Amino acid sequence: MASFFSRKPDLAIDFGTANLRVIRRDEGVVFDEPSLCCFSKSGVAPGLIAAGMNAQAMVDRTTGNLEVKRPLRRGVLQDIDSARELLRYAVPKALGRKRSGPVRAVIGVPADATMAERSALLTAARDAGIGSVRLVAEPFAAAIGAGLPVSAATGTMLVECGAGTTEVAVLSLGGICLTRSVRIGGASLDQAIADSLHFRHKFLIGDMTAERVKQDYVAQRQTRPGAAGTMAVKGRSLTSGMPTTIDISLKELDTVVGRHVGEIVEVVLDVLGGTSPELSQDIHNHGIVLTGGSAVVPLIRSMIENATGLRVMAADTPAQCVPNGLHQMLLH
């Protein structure tokens, strides 16, 4: 790390589809807010109205001259302007003091991000005033944060379940041996739930409501796995045009989640099929580790176990594995 920068980096940044986290060497995570910006569309150029937590309150509530944007979609940068503004908002709050020189930072990116995607993120960071940037593969950071033996001569398999992308990686001897990803995650599951309500029940819900439905479903399935039951969901009926509440069965949501997890299982099988025999033996001995905020989604663990015959376990505090790993990189 020290060889890349003239001095050690000041910050590490976990720039996720759902949240932006900024980590300081001496304090750990000092900024954790939604990856959202709200812009005014009046005038020649869009003007920033709010970012982070303040912008989240505006989702699905904006007037015609306001627009809420996510800088990232499916794990990669889609809007350089909103990424720049979000970093300009977050970095000074994280530093908490006036700087005399440029900021040096480590930023996590998907392992399979293209050169164009990496270049766009570097441009946004430098436009935001970050002078020196190093990009680090998020599955590698997640493995460090989960306490896995990434430097040992043994194979470790990890499934990083993020909001925008799910990455499957095999690591050994301090590097990634094999990785595959699917550009789905917690955010696409939210959309799948909203789409199911739309098509099956002629019922509309917004992004924030879809996320709450997912969170409530996860909570119920953690305490009552496989049990029958319903959940009350508030939204707007397309039949009457009126706001109303409907009851959705947990079994129906099981089906939606099962289709979502099925795509992840296919990627896991693909990676296992391309893994060398010695690494495969290590994975057979040690199992597969789930990290990321979406690791708590029901069916991920059981469906991967059923498809592979391998033991699958979630890391402690899986949502914090990437920021914890980035923090460890700052310390060494």
C-alpha positions in Angstrom: 0.0 0.0 0.0 2.7 2.4 1.0 4.5 1.8 -2.3 1.5 3.1 -4.3 1.1 6.3 -2.4 4.0 8.7 -1.4 2.2 8.5 2.0 -0.4 6.2 3.5 -3.9 6.8 2.2 -6.2 9.0 4.3 -9.4 7.1 3.6 -11.0 4.0 2.3 -14.3 4.2 0.4 -16.9 1.5 0.0 -18.9 3.0 -2.8 -21.9 0.7 -3.0 -25.1 0.7 -5.0 -27.1 1.2 -1.8 -24.7 2.9 0.6 -21.5 4.9 0.6 -19.2 4.2 3.5 -16.1 6.2 4.2 -13.5 4.6 6.5 -10.7 6.3 8.4 -7.6 4.5 9.7 -7.9 5.8 13.2 -11.7 5.5 13.6 -13.1 2.9 11.2 -16.4 3.8 9.4 -17.1 7.5 10.0 -19.7 8.0 7.2 -22.5 5.6 6.2 -25.3 7.1 4.2 -27.5 6.1 1.2 -25.9 6.4 -2.3 -28.4 9.0 -3.4 -28.4 12.5 -4.8 -31.3 14.8 -5.5 -30.9 17.4 -8.3 -32.9 20.4 -9.5 -33.7 20.2 -13.2 -34.3 23.9 -13.5 -31.6 26.0 -14.9 -28.9 25.3 -17.5 -27.1 22.6 -15.4 -28.6 20.3 -12.7 -28.0 21.7 -9.2 -27.5 19.5 -6.2 -30.3 19.9 -3.7 -29.5 17.0 -1.2 -27.4 14.0 -0.9 -27.2 10.8 1.3 -29.7 10.6 4.1 -31.4 13.9 3.1 -31.9 12.6 -0.4 -33.4 9.3 0.8 -36.3 11.2 2.3 -37.2 12.5 -1.2 -37.3 9.1 -3.0 -40.7 8.8 -4.7 -41.8 12.2 -3.3 -40.2 14.6 -5.8 -41.9 17.3 -7.8 -41.5 17.6 -11.6 -38.4 19.8 -11.3 -36.5 17.5 -8.9 -34.8 14.2 -9.7 -33.3 11.6 -7.3 -30.4 9.7 -8.8 -28.2 6.7 -7.7 -24.6 7.1 -8.9 -24.3 3.3 -9.2 -26.6 0.7 -10.7 -25.9 -3.0 -10.5 -22.6 -2.4 -8.8 -21.0 -0.1 -11.3 -21.0 3.7 -12.0 -23.7 4.9 -14.2 -23.7 8.7 -13.5 -20.4 10.5 -13.0 -22.0 13.8 -12.0 -24.0 12.3 -9.1 -21.0 10.2 -8.1 -18.8 13.3 -8.0 -21.4 15.3 -5.9 -21.9 12.4 -3.5 -18.2 12.1 -2.9 -17.9 15.9 -2.5 -20.6 15.6 0.2 -19.2 12.6 2.0 -15.4 13.1 2.1 -15.4 16.5 4.0 -17.9 15.1 6.5 -15.7 12.0 7.0 -12.5 14.0 7.4 -14.2 16.5 9.8 -11.4 19.1 9.3 -10.0 21.4 6.7 -7.2 19.8 4.6 -4.2 21.5 3.3 -3.4 18.9 0.6 -5.1 16.4 -1.7 -6.9 13.4 -0.2 -5.5 9.9 -0.9 -8.0 7.1 -0.9 -8.6 3.4 -1.5 -11.9 2.6 -3.2 -13.6 -0.8 -3.6 -14.9 -1.9 -7.0 -16.4 -5.1 -8.4 -13.7 -7.6 -9.4 -15.0 -7.8 -12.9 -15.5 -4.0 -13.5 -14.4 -3.1 -17.0 -11.6 -0.6 -17.7 -14.2 1.9 -18.8 -16.1 1.5 -15.5 -12.9 1.8 -13.5 -11.9 4.9 -15.4 -15.3 6.5 -14.8 -15.0 6.0 -11.1 -11.4 7.4 -11.0 -12.6 10.4 -12.9 -15.5 11.0 -10.5 -13.1 10.6 -7.5 -10.6 13.1 -8.9 -13.3 15.6 -9.9 -14.4 15.4 -6.3 -11.0 16.5 -5.1 -9.4 13.1 -4.3 -5.9 13.4 -5.5 -4.6 9.8 -5.5 -6.9 6.7 -5.8 -6.2 3.0 -5.7 -9.0 0.6 -6.7 -9.3 -2.7 -4.8 -11.5 -5.7 -5.7 -14.4 -5.8 -3.3 -14.4 -9.7 -2.9 -10.8 -9.5 -1.8 -11.7 -6.7 0.8 -14.7 -8.7 1.9 -12.6 -11.8 2.5 -10.2 -9.8 4.6 -13.1 -8.3 6.5 -14.6 -11.8 7.1 -11.3 -13.0 8.6 -10.6 -15.5 5.9 -7.0 -16.8 5.3 -6.5 -15.0 2.0 -2.7 -15.1 2.2 -2.5 -18.8 3.0 -1.7 -21.5 0.5 -5.3 -22.8 0.6 -8.4 -22.1 -1.4 -11.2 -20.0 0.0 -14.6 -19.5 -1.8 -16.6 -16.4 -1.0 -20.0 -15.1 -2.3 -20.2 -11.3 -1.8 -23.9 -10.5 -1.9 -24.2 -6.8 -2.5 -27.1 -4.5 -3.4 -26.2 -4.2 -7.0 -24.0 -7.2 -7.8 -23.3 -10.6 -6.5 -19.7 -11.8 -6.9 -18.3 -15.3 -6.5 -14.6 -15.6 -5.9 -12.0 -18.2 -5.1 -9.0 -16.8 -3.3 -5.5 -18.1 -2.4 -2.0 -16.8 -1.7 -3.1 -13.2 -1.4 -5.0 -12.9 -4.7 -8.2 -13.8 -6.6 -7.8 -17.1 -8.6 -11.2 -17.1 -10.2 -14.2 -14.8 -10.1 -17.6 -14.5 -11.7 -20.4 -12.2 -11.1 -24.1 -11.6 -11.8 -25.4 -8.1 -11.8 -28.2 -8.7 -9.4 -28.4 -8.1 -5.6 -30.6 -6.6 -3.0 -31.8 -3.8 -5.2 -32.9 -6.1 -8.0 -34.7 -8.2 -5.5 -36.6 -5.1 -4.4 -37.5 -4.5 -8.1 -38.6 -8.2 -8.5 -40.9 -7.9 -5.5 -42.4 -4.7 -6.9 -42.8 -6.3 -10.3 -44.5 -9.3 -8.8 -47.1 -7.2 -7.0 -47.7 -5.2 -10.2 -48.3 -8.2 -12.5 -50.0 -10.6 -10.1 -52.1 -8.1 -8.1 -52.3 -4.9 -10.2 -50.7 -3.1 -7.3 -48.0 -0.4 -7.3 -45.4 0.2 -4.6 -42.4 2.5 -4.6 -38.7 1.7 -4.2 -38.7 2.4 -0.4 -41.8 0.3 0.2 -40.3 -2.6 -1.8 -37.2 -2.5 0.3 -39.3 -2.5 3.5 -41.3 -5.5 2.2 -38.0 -7.4 1.6 -36.7 -6.5 5.1 -40.0 -7.6 6.7 -40.0 -10.8 4.7 -36.4 -11.5 5.8 -37.2 -10.9 9.4 -40.3 -13.2 9.3 -38.4 -16.0 7.5 -35.6 -15.8 10.0 -38.0 -16.5 12.8 -40.5 -18.7 10.9 -38.7 -20.5 8.1 -41.1 -22.2 5.7 -44.2 -21.3 7.7 -47.4 -20.0 6.0 -48.5 -16.5 6.6 -49.2 -13.1 5.0 -47.7 -9.6 5.1 -49.7 -6.4 4.8 -48.4 -4.1 2.0 -49.5 -0.5 1.5 -49.6 1.0 -2.0 -51.9 2.0 -4.9 -54.4 -0.3 -6.6 -54.3 -0.1 -10.4 -57.9 -1.4 -10.5 -59.4 1.4 -8.4 -56.6 3.9 -8.6 -56.9 4.4 -4.8 -54.3 4.0 -2.0 -55.0 0.7 -0.2 -53.5 -2.2 1.7 -53.3 -5.8 0.4 -52.1 -9.0 2.1 -49.3 -10.9 0.3 -48.5 -14.5 1.2 -45.0 -15.4 2.4 -45.1 -18.4 0.0 -45.5 -16.0 -3.0 -42.5 -14.1 -1.8 -40.6 -17.4 -1.4 -41.2 -17.9 -5.2 -39.9 -14.5 -6.1 -36.8 -14.9 -3.9 -36.2 -18.4 -5.2 -36.0 -17.2 -8.8 -33.6 -14.5 -7.7 -31.3 -16.8 -5.8 -31.4 -19.4 -8.6 -29.3 -17.0 -10.7 -26.7 -16.7 -8.0 -26.6 -20.5 -7.6 -25.8 -20.8 -11.4 -22.8 -18.5 -11.0 -21.6 -20.5 -8.0 -21.8 -23.7 -10.0 -20.0 -22.0 -12.9 -17.1 -21.0 -10.6 -16.8 -24.4 -9.0 -16.7 -26.0 -12.5 -13.7 -23.9 -13.4 -11.8 -24.3 -10.2 -8.6 -26.4 -10.1 -8.7 -29.8 -8.3 -6.4 -28.7 -5.4 -8.5 -25.6 -4.8 -11.7 -27.6 -5.1 -10.5 -29.9 -2.4 -9.8 -26.9 -0.1 -13.3 -25.5 -0.8 -14.8 -29.0 0.0 -13.0 -29.0 3.3 -13.7 -25.4 4.3 -17.1 -24.6 2.6 -18.4 -21.4 1.1 -18.6 -18.1 3.0 -21.4 -15.5 2.4 -20.7 -11.8 2.8 -22.5 -8.6 2.0 -25.8 -7.1 3.1 -27.9 -9.5 1.0 -26.3 -12.6 2.6 -29.2 -12.6 5.1 -31.8 -13.1 2.3 -33.6 -16.4 2.9 -32.9 -19.4 0.6 -29.4 -18.2 -0.4 -27.7 -20.6 2.0 -30.0 -23.5 1.6 -30.2 -23.4 -2.2 -26.4 -23.2 -2.6 -25.9 -26.1 -0.2 -28.5 -28.2 -2.0 -27.0 -27.4 -5.4 -23.3 -28.0 -4.4 -23.4 -30.4 -1.5 -21.0 -28.0 0.3 -21.3 -26.4 3.7 -22.3 -22.7 3.4 -22.0 -20.2 6.2 -22.6 -16.5 6.6 -19.7 -14.3 7.9 -20.2 -12.5 11.2 -21.8 -9.1 10.4 -21.8 -9.8 6.7 -22.8 -6.3 5.7 -19.7 -4.9 7.2 -17.2 -7.3 5.6 -16.1 -4.9 2.8 -15.7 -1.8 5.0 -13.9 -3.9 7.6 -11.6 -5.3 5.0 -10.8 -1.8 3.6 -10.1 -0.7 7.1 -7.6 -3.5 7.6 -5.9 -2.4 4.4 -5.6 1.1 5.8 -3.9 -0.2 8.9 -1.2 -2.2 7.1 
